[in-house]
Amino acid sequence: MPGASHDVEGDVVLLLVRPAVPVGRGALAVVVVSSGLWLAACGYAVRPNSEGLAADVRVVRVTVTPSGCHPVPGSVPAGEVQIVVTNLNAPTVSEVEIRTGNFSQVLGERENLVEGLSQTFELHLERGRYIVNCPGAVQQQWPLAVST
């Protein structure tokens, strides 16, 4: 972003943006965003693990509609992955599963997803191909790739 800079200090990210159109002499917009929100917007979040150390957690959002449950993003690095499932408007879809690529195992799931409800769960995923499955949708199976 032209005219912008950021500095990370502890738990706060400072984003300095110089407006393209002058709004007054020496005008400078300062936006303070917590690092958690800043990183979540970039597709991952930082949270303490069981030892109290920071660990990267990738976030995959699965919005359930009558047509399916496309994961966004559709590819993440291996490691801890937080799955955020929201049933937007699909009365015929009440569960979402993360399955192995050959469909033989359910690695994680959320059931009883009524319309408007969101639920979250975390998995540790190794490199490979997985399936996001939502029985009852028009397209029930969606790919999720995990890279190194």
BELHUFEN-V352777 format. One record per helix or strand of 3 or more residues. SS is the DSSP state (h for helix, s for strand). FROM is the first residue (numbers start at 1). LEN is the number of residues. If there is no record, write none. Layout:
ss	from	len
SS	FROM	LEN
SS	FROM	LEN
This chain:
ss	from	len
s	4	6
s	12	6
s	29	6
h	35	7
s	44	5
s	54	12
s	75	3
s	79	9
s	96	5
s	106	5
s	118	8
s	128	6
s	141	7
